């Protein structure tokens, strides 16, 4: 059912009892986004210290990372819809409080199961928090150039959080303790909570107060089970029962979810939303970009450490220029969008990123130099990613009715996260097959080169999707006519 004029007014211009600077809303929302993205990768360099301190097994180490990412991806749709129904500020505060408390519990963990449980709760808090960061921002900034610039800042901060994870984790682990990789979230989280209480104002997607719990359970279980199956490919391969069973079960649960959504009167995810080319295409392309860009940080880090002999801090420092470049691309994107359009900027960004992967697989070597094998290709990859993701987020969120803003935000985040999990699993399998299981520098380099080459091909497929599917911003229908 299309939103009424009253619903639209409630969603897009929430009542403000006092004047709050737009920069304060953008700063608070971006700080929340930075925290949740940072924690996807910040623990990687701390894993050896965690293992020594808590006696974690190899599989346990894997789940320190996966417990967070699976809960994050699996609950994100629920978090987005809850923000629409119960209030974006309320869900921001709830998610951030849960995330901060779980960070404290994880940093103080004395047993391995305590750490894994804390990481899962962290992921749940992140899933509730992340969709609200974008919807609060878009509610506070009117549609147009100002909103595009704000989304560019949000994209840059999120990308910077993912890029900074390795460096932040390495510094905290070496200078203090692995526990500070998690404990650092506590003072930062409390500070952002206080800012949110005073600077954010409430907004909703209308007055409907009913939550589709059956749909929420089905989609969360389906995505979590599917993500578990994807993770298992790294351990057991693609054809093992331990992989095929959860993959099949996850797909079945998602199919049942779609059947339920088609019949319920108040669905968690109105299927009519996917009749909008902007929403469907932007999410598909975001998943493709996530599959390549998330894997880039992993393979660049392991190449620097396992082949070139960099320490954890040195590997993190080596990627700082790339981290800055992705933020630069995100900030340049709004200007280019005004000049050549969002769709063309997306194509340009993906092509630049693909060229970076081409340069990487051509220059990577067991004795590679920093400039040729890390700096130059990393800059190209991340400049392209920053340029592409800003227009994608803008196209997706501007293509949906205001009452669906939280859902669309959750979708775009879910697509990027799930694309990253799937891409890393596929590319890790390709790298392992190419290296033949050997661990010498030459074999490892061959495997990493195959992964980078495949990433470039994946991105070229993303360009094709953009050209044939993604509409230009000026061709999108008005929000009031969109979703029935």
Secondary structure, DSSP 4 states (H G I P E B T S, - for coil): -PPPHHHHHHHHS---SS---HHHHHHHHHHHHHHHHHHHHTTGGGHHHHHHHH---HHHHHHHHHHHHHHHHHTHHHHHHHHHHH-HHHHHHHHHHHHHHHHHHHHT--SHHHHHHHHHHHHHHHHHHHHHHHHHHHHHS-TTHHHHHHHHHHHHHHHHHHHHHHHHHHHHHHHT-THHHHHHHHHHHHHHHHHHHHH-----SSS-----HHHHHHHHHHHHHHHHHHHHHHHH-SSSHHHHHHHHHHHHHHHHHHHHHHH-SS-SS-GGGGGSHHHHHHHHHHHHHHHHHHHHHHHHHHIIIIIS---HHHHHHHTHHHHHHHHHHHHHHHHHHHHH-HHHHHHHHHHHHHHHHHHHHHH--TT--HIIIIIHHHHHHHHHHHHHHHHHHHHHHHTS-GGGHHHHHHHHHHHHHHHHHHHHHHHHHHHHHHHTT--SHHHHHHHHHHHHHHHHHHHHHHHHHHHHHPPPGGGPPPGGGT--
